[in-house]
Amino acid sequence: MVRIGLALTILCFGIAACNGGSSDPVEQGRRVYVANCTACHNTDPGVDGNLGPAVAGSSTELLEARVLRASYPPGYTPKRDTGLMTALPFLEPQIPALTAYLASFDTP
């Protein structure tokens, strides 16, 4: 029983740490972006990164296609034709928060 209790405590702590203990989707999305996107995209989503383009204002449809499948939605014209991005399907539960974060930036 002690092992089960310890495992549950660690699991709960890990979940709280992943979501930062915050129920604010914009803050959750910011954490996801910083942890997973800034290696290629700029720390400021409104500015082009070294490898990836600016992503501020990206739609849920685009994020699902790019992040989950490394593809593009039908009819979408890529900002860059590099094909470097790989799918990150483990981020599927975080797409709404990531969308909220990217929507929080003013786009031209």
Order of alpha helices (4+ residues) and beta strands (2+ residues): alpha-alpha-alpha-alpha
